[in-house]
Amino acid sequence: MDAYPSPSAQGKLQVFAELHKLLVGQNIPAGTRYNLAFLLPQILPGHRLWAHAANKQERFISIHELRFMQNGANQLWLNLVLVADDLTRLSITRKGFLAESQLSPEFHEVKFSEVYDGRRLLCFEQTTKRQFAHRPSDEVQSLVDLFKRRIWVSVNSSQPYRRYYAYLAPAAEQIAVLPQLLSIYAITYYLGSITRYRPQLFDSFLADAYGPRIEEFVSAQPLQFVYLIASEFAEQEITKPALI
């Protein structure tokens, strides 16, 4: 898939590039190309279907808790808390986690002694602290903006309503890692183009080993995208409430 800077040479806005500027803060370089094989594993729901079809190890690590921290010097930062055996299960070292999630050097591991349900927890602290003048809440959005493109979200209709994950990409694929909304948009555009102009190719996708992965994407991602982009514009978490 080829992506083009916005505006185009003819002065027309390019939707994908405009969304890229909104989420990343910069335009798409000319000549940008995305490989569908690198984008598919970046989709959170149904990720294990991709891992099974590709015969690859899972790449998402659940974040147990996101903690906003502050000190007496009016500094604000984030701590990511993980369950230690989630890394052990996938044979991922702590250094490897930071490198493959591209959270290094923005985060580093700190000493941590807490446990959850008998399971040891790990803590990765944001390296650069953000100064606030009066209320820490004034800087929360700016703090989150610094790292949110490296965090994936699963929107649920029941508690806890949001689950957060880090995506572990091999070094060779890290240049192709997109923020969650952009990867969903890109794959949706690609599949829409295929079904319109080459529907027989779409049928072949469904028939091969990645068929269940594609079906899961088509059924689950549109609603996820709606809630995620609404949350982005509103700068707060939005989801469908649980039935009472």
C-alpha positions as CSV (number, residue, x, y, z in Angstrom):
1,M,0.0,0.0,0.0
2,D,1.4,3.4,-1.0
3,A,0.7,6.4,1.2
4,Y,1.1,10.0,0.1
5,P,1.8,13.3,1.9
6,S,-1.0,15.8,2.4
7,P,-1.8,18.0,0.6
8,S,-1.0,16.3,-2.7
9,A,0.8,18.0,-5.6
10,Q,-2.7,19.0,-6.8
11,G,-3.5,20.6,-3.4
12,K,-6.0,17.8,-2.3
13,L,-6.0,16.6,1.3
14,Q,-5.1,13.0,1.8
15,V,-7.2,11.4,4.6
16,F,-4.6,8.9,5.8
17,A,-1.8,11.5,5.9
18,E,-4.1,13.9,7.8
19,L,-4.9,11.3,10.4
20,H,-1.1,10.5,10.6
21,K,-0.4,14.2,11.3
22,L,-3.1,14.2,14.0
23,L,-1.7,11.1,15.7
24,V,2.0,11.3,15.1
25,G,2.4,15.1,14.7
26,Q,4.1,15.0,11.3
27,N,3.3,14.4,7.6
28,I,4.0,11.2,5.7
29,P,7.2,11.2,3.7
30,A,6.9,10.9,0.0
31,G,7.3,7.3,-1.2
32,T,5.9,5.7,1.9
33,R,4.8,2.1,1.4
34,Y,3.2,-0.3,3.9
35,N,3.4,-4.1,3.8
36,L,0.1,-5.8,4.8
37,A,2.1,-8.7,6.3
38,F,3.7,-6.2,8.7
39,L,0.4,-4.5,9.6
40,L,-1.8,-7.6,10.3
41,P,0.1,-8.6,13.5
42,Q,-0.4,-5.1,14.9
43,I,-4.2,-5.6,15.2
44,L,-4.9,-6.5,18.8
45,P,-8.3,-8.4,18.8
46,G,-7.7,-11.8,17.2
47,H,-3.9,-11.5,17.4
48,R,-3.5,-15.1,18.4
49,L,-5.2,-16.1,15.1
50,W,-2.4,-14.3,13.3
51,A,0.2,-16.0,15.5
52,H,-1.3,-19.4,14.7
53,A,-1.5,-18.8,11.0
54,A,2.0,-17.3,10.8
55,N,3.5,-19.9,13.2
56,K,5.0,-17.0,15.1
57,Q,5.2,-16.1,18.8
58,E,2.5,-13.7,20.2
59,R,3.6,-10.1,20.2
60,F,1.3,-8.3,22.6
61,I,2.1,-8.0,26.3
62,S,-0.7,-7.0,28.6
63,I,-0.1,-3.9,30.8
64,H,-1.4,-4.7,34.2
65,E,-1.7,-1.1,35.3
66,L,-0.9,2.4,34.2
67,R,-0.1,4.7,37.1
68,F,0.2,8.5,37.1
69,M,2.8,9.5,39.6
70,Q,3.8,12.9,41.1
71,N,6.3,14.2,43.6
72,G,6.8,17.2,45.8
73,A,8.8,19.0,43.1
74,N,5.6,19.3,41.0
75,Q,6.8,16.6,38.6
76,L,4.4,14.2,36.8
77,W,5.3,10.9,35.1
78,L,3.9,7.5,34.2
79,N,4.7,4.0,35.5
80,L,3.8,0.9,33.5
81,V,3.2,-2.2,35.7
82,L,3.5,-5.6,34.1
83,V,3.0,-9.2,35.4
84,A,6.5,-10.7,35.3
85,D,5.4,-14.2,34.2
86,D,3.8,-12.6,31.0
87,L,7.3,-11.9,29.8
88,T,8.6,-15.3,31.0
89,R,5.9,-17.1,29.1
90,L,7.1,-15.6,25.9
91,S,10.8,-15.8,26.8
92,I,11.1,-12.0,26.7
93,T,13.7,-10.3,28.8
94,R,13.0,-7.0,30.4
95,K,15.6,-5.3,28.2
96,G,14.0,-7.0,25.2
97,F,10.6,-5.8,26.2
98,L,11.7,-2.2,26.2
99,A,13.6,-2.6,22.9
100,E,10.9,-4.4,21.0
101,S,8.0,-2.3,22.3
102,Q,10.1,0.8,21.4
103,L,9.5,2.2,24.9
104,S,13.2,2.6,25.4
105,P,14.8,5.1,26.3
106,E,11.5,6.8,27.3
107,F,11.0,4.1,30.0
108,H,13.4,2.2,32.2
109,E,12.9,-0.5,34.9
110,V,12.9,0.4,38.6
111,K,12.9,-1.7,41.7
112,F,9.4,-3.0,42.6
113,S,8.2,-5.4,45.2
114,E,4.4,-5.6,44.7
115,V,2.6,-8.8,43.8
116,Y,-0.8,-9.4,42.3
117,D,-2.7,-12.6,43.2
118,G,0.6,-14.2,44.1
119,R,2.3,-13.1,40.8
120,R,5.3,-10.9,40.8
121,L,4.9,-7.5,39.2
122,L,7.5,-5.4,37.3
123,C,7.5,-1.6,37.0
124,F,8.9,0.5,34.1
125,E,9.1,4.2,34.9
126,Q,9.0,7.1,32.5
127,T,12.4,8.6,32.3
128,T,11.6,12.2,31.6
129,K,9.3,13.8,34.1
130,R,6.9,16.6,33.2
131,Q,6.7,19.8,35.2
132,F,3.3,21.2,36.2
133,A,2.5,24.6,37.7
134,H,-0.7,24.3,39.8
135,R,-2.6,21.0,39.1
136,P,-1.0,17.8,37.8
137,S,-4.2,17.2,35.8
138,D,-3.2,20.2,33.6
139,E,-0.4,18.2,32.2
140,V,-1.9,14.7,32.0
141,Q,-2.9,14.9,28.3
142,S,0.5,16.2,27.3
143,L,2.2,13.4,29.3
144,V,0.0,10.7,27.6
145,D,0.6,12.2,24.2
146,L,4.3,11.5,24.5
147,F,3.9,7.7,24.6
148,K,0.3,6.8,23.5
149,R,1.3,5.8,20.0
150,R,3.3,2.9,21.6
151,I,0.3,1.6,23.5
152,W,-2.6,-0.5,22.2
153,V,-6.1,-0.5,23.6
154,S,-8.9,-3.0,23.7
155,V,-12.3,-1.4,24.2
156,N,-14.8,-3.5,26.1
157,S,-18.4,-3.1,27.0
158,S,-17.9,-4.4,30.6
159,Q,-15.4,-3.7,33.3
160,P,-12.6,-2.8,33.1
161,Y,-13.8,-1.2,29.8
162,R,-10.2,-0.6,28.7
163,R,-7.3,-3.0,28.6
164,Y,-3.8,-1.7,27.6
165,Y,-1.1,-3.6,25.8
166,A,2.4,-3.1,24.4
167,Y,3.3,-4.4,20.9
168,L,6.6,-6.2,20.5
169,A,8.0,-5.8,17.0
170,P,11.2,-7.4,15.7
171,A,13.8,-4.8,14.9
172,A,13.4,-5.3,11.1
173,E,9.7,-4.5,11.3
174,Q,9.8,-1.6,13.8
175,I,9.9,1.0,11.0
176,A,6.5,-0.3,9.8
177,V,4.8,-0.1,13.3
178,L,1.9,2.4,13.2
179,P,-0.3,3.8,15.9
180,Q,-3.3,1.6,16.5
181,L,-5.8,3.8,14.7
182,L,-3.6,4.1,11.6
183,S,-3.0,0.4,11.3
184,I,-6.8,-0.3,11.5
185,Y,-7.5,2.4,8.9
186,A,-4.8,1.2,6.5
187,I,-5.9,-2.5,6.6
188,T,-9.6,-1.4,6.2
189,Y,-8.7,0.7,3.2
190,Y,-6.8,-2.2,1.7
191,L,-9.5,-4.8,2.1
192,G,-12.1,-2.3,0.9
193,S,-10.1,-1.7,-2.3
194,I,-9.6,-5.5,-2.8
195,T,-13.3,-6.3,-2.4
196,R,-14.3,-3.5,-4.8
197,Y,-11.7,-4.1,-7.6
198,R,-10.5,-7.7,-7.1
199,P,-13.1,-9.6,-5.1
200,Q,-11.7,-12.9,-6.2
201,L,-8.4,-12.0,-4.4
202,F,-10.4,-11.4,-1.2
203,D,-12.0,-14.8,-1.5
204,S,-8.5,-16.3,-1.7
205,F,-7.5,-14.5,1.5
206,L,-10.4,-16.0,3.3
207,A,-9.5,-19.5,2.0
208,D,-5.9,-19.5,3.2
209,A,-4.4,-19.8,6.7
210,Y,-5.1,-16.1,7.4
211,G,-8.8,-16.4,6.6
212,P,-9.9,-16.5,10.3
213,R,-7.6,-13.5,11.0
214,I,-9.2,-11.5,8.2
215,E,-12.8,-12.5,9.3
216,E,-12.1,-11.4,12.8
217,F,-10.7,-8.1,11.6
218,V,-13.8,-7.4,9.5
219,S,-16.2,-8.3,12.3
220,A,-14.5,-6.7,15.3
221,Q,-12.5,-3.7,14.1
222,P,-15.1,-1.2,12.8
223,L,-16.7,-0.8,16.2
224,Q,-13.3,-0.7,17.9
225,F,-12.2,2.0,15.5
226,V,-15.4,4.1,16.2
227,Y,-14.8,4.1,20.0
228,L,-11.0,4.7,19.6
229,I,-11.3,7.6,17.3
230,A,-14.1,9.1,19.4
231,S,-11.9,8.8,22.4
232,E,-9.1,10.5,20.5
233,F,-11.2,13.5,19.5
234,A,-12.8,13.9,23.0
235,E,-9.5,13.3,24.8
236,Q,-11.2,10.9,27.2
237,E,-12.2,7.3,27.2
238,I,-15.5,6.5,25.4
239,T,-17.2,3.1,25.2
240,K,-20.6,1.5,25.1
241,P,-21.8,1.1,28.7
242,A,-22.6,-2.3,30.2
243,L,-26.2,-3.2,30.5
244,I,-27.7,-2.6,33.9
